[in-house]
Amino acid sequence: MSNAAVQEIEKQVPAEHLPIYRLEAELLKLPQVEMPVDHDFCNGLYARTMYIPAGTVLTGAVHKDESFFVVRKGNLIVTTDDGSANVGPGFMSVTKPHTKRAGVALTDVEVTTFHANPTNETDPKTIWDMYTVPAPALALEAVQHPHLEESK
């Protein structure tokens, strides 16, 4: 991603997101890692589980609403509202609206997010659009949907 593109992103995002978008821009220059996703549903609830290989550096999408974030397996370092934290199985937090996070998987990791789903939508792309804020640049948007929403 060019410096001009990064500068354009910087004009469109909150200051606290800038370091993560800068990291994201650099990560997009590298080969991308497969991170399979499972989508599970029950009445009024959507659960999205992502499988992250050890050594993966990743950034998260900005979500429109609160959701639960649960580490089911493995250990990772993730950014939080209070700085970075080393978290493992059983860790649960509430991700506040409009939060942008980054992390590194220290081991193979499984994380699940839980979202209210009052319409019982089951299409992953539709759900992605319902719950996430579009990326501030087409270059970022193009890489988010295909590999993040493929089921394993």
C-alpha positions in Angstrom: 0.0 0.0 0.0 1.4 3.4 -1.0 2.2 6.2 1.5 -0.5 8.2 -0.1 -3.1 5.5 0.5 -2.0 5.2 4.1 -2.3 9.0 4.5 -5.8 8.8 3.1 -6.8 6.1 5.6 -5.3 8.2 8.4 -7.8 11.0 7.5 -10.8 8.7 7.8 -10.2 6.8 11.1 -10.1 7.6 14.8 -6.6 8.4 16.1 -6.6 5.3 18.4 -7.0 3.1 15.3 -4.1 4.5 13.4 -1.3 2.3 14.7 -3.4 -0.8 13.9 -4.3 0.4 10.4 -0.6 1.1 9.8 0.2 -2.4 11.0 -2.5 -3.8 8.7 -1.1 -1.9 5.7 2.3 -3.5 6.3 0.8 -7.0 6.9 -1.0 -6.8 3.6 2.4 -6.7 1.9 3.1 -10.2 3.2 1.6 -13.6 2.2 -1.8 -14.0 3.8 -2.5 -16.8 6.3 -5.5 -19.1 6.0 -7.8 -18.7 9.1 -10.8 -20.9 8.7 -14.1 -19.8 10.2 -17.1 -21.7 11.5 -20.5 -20.0 11.7 -23.0 -21.3 14.2 -26.6 -20.2 14.9 -29.3 -20.5 17.4 -32.5 -18.5 17.8 -31.4 -14.9 18.1 -27.6 -15.6 18.4 -24.7 -15.9 16.0 -21.3 -17.4 17.0 -18.3 -17.0 14.8 -15.2 -19.1 15.5 -11.9 -18.4 13.9 -8.9 -20.8 13.9 -5.6 -18.8 14.0 -2.3 -20.6 13.4 0.6 -20.1 15.8 2.8 -17.1 14.8 0.0 -15.3 13.0 -0.1 -11.5 13.4 -3.7 -10.3 12.8 -6.0 -7.3 13.0 -9.7 -7.3 13.7 -12.6 -5.7 11.9 -14.3 -2.8 13.6 -17.7 -3.9 14.8 -20.8 -1.8 15.0 -22.2 -3.3 18.2 -21.0 -5.0 21.4 -20.1 -8.6 21.2 -18.5 -11.2 23.4 -15.0 -12.4 22.6 -14.0 -15.8 24.0 -10.6 -17.6 23.7 -11.4 -21.3 23.5 -7.9 -22.7 22.9 -4.4 -21.4 22.8 -2.7 -18.2 23.8 -2.4 -14.9 22.1 -1.4 -11.4 22.9 -4.1 -8.9 22.0 -4.6 -5.2 22.3 -7.2 -4.1 24.9 -8.6 -0.9 26.2 -5.9 -1.0 28.8 -2.9 -2.0 26.6 -1.9 -5.4 25.5 -2.8 -8.6 27.3 -1.6 -12.2 27.1 -4.8 -14.2 27.1 -5.7 -17.9 27.0 -8.5 -20.5 27.3 -11.5 -19.2 29.2 -10.6 -15.5 28.7 -13.8 -13.6 27.9 -14.4 -9.9 27.3 -16.9 -7.6 25.8 -15.8 -5.9 22.6 -17.2 -2.4 22.6 -18.6 -0.8 19.5 -16.1 0.7 17.1 -13.1 -1.0 18.7 -10.1 -2.0 16.5 -7.8 -4.7 17.8 -4.5 -6.4 16.8 -2.9 -9.6 18.1 -0.4 -12.3 17.7 -1.1 -16.0 18.2 1.6 -17.5 20.4 0.1 -21.0 19.8 -2.7 -22.3 17.6 -5.7 -20.4 18.8 -9.5 -20.7 18.6 -11.6 -17.6 19.4 -15.3 -17.2 19.2 -17.3 -14.0 19.1 -21.0 -14.0 20.0 -23.4 -11.5 18.4 -27.1 -10.8 18.8 -28.9 -12.0 15.7 -32.5 -10.9 16.1 -33.4 -11.6 12.4 -31.7 -15.0 12.5 -29.7 -14.2 9.4 -27.5 -17.1 8.3 -25.6 -15.8 5.3 -22.0 -15.0 6.4 -21.5 -12.1 3.9 -24.8 -10.5 5.0 -23.8 -11.0 8.6 -20.4 -9.5 8.0 -22.0 -6.4 6.4 -24.5 -6.2 9.3 -22.0 -6.3 12.1 -18.8 -4.6 10.8 -17.9 -1.1 9.8 -16.5 -1.1 6.2 -12.7 -0.7 6.0 -11.5 2.8 5.2 -9.8 1.8 2.0 -10.7 -0.4 -0.9 -7.3 -2.2 -0.5 -8.2 -3.3 3.0 -11.8 -4.1 2.1 -10.8 -6.4 -0.7 -8.9 -8.8 1.5 -11.4 -8.9 4.4 -14.3 -10.8 3.0 -13.1 -13.8 1.0 -10.6 -15.5 3.4 -12.3 -14.4 6.6 -15.7 -15.8 5.8 -14.9 -19.2 4.3 -16.0 -22.0 6.6 -13.4 -24.6 7.5 
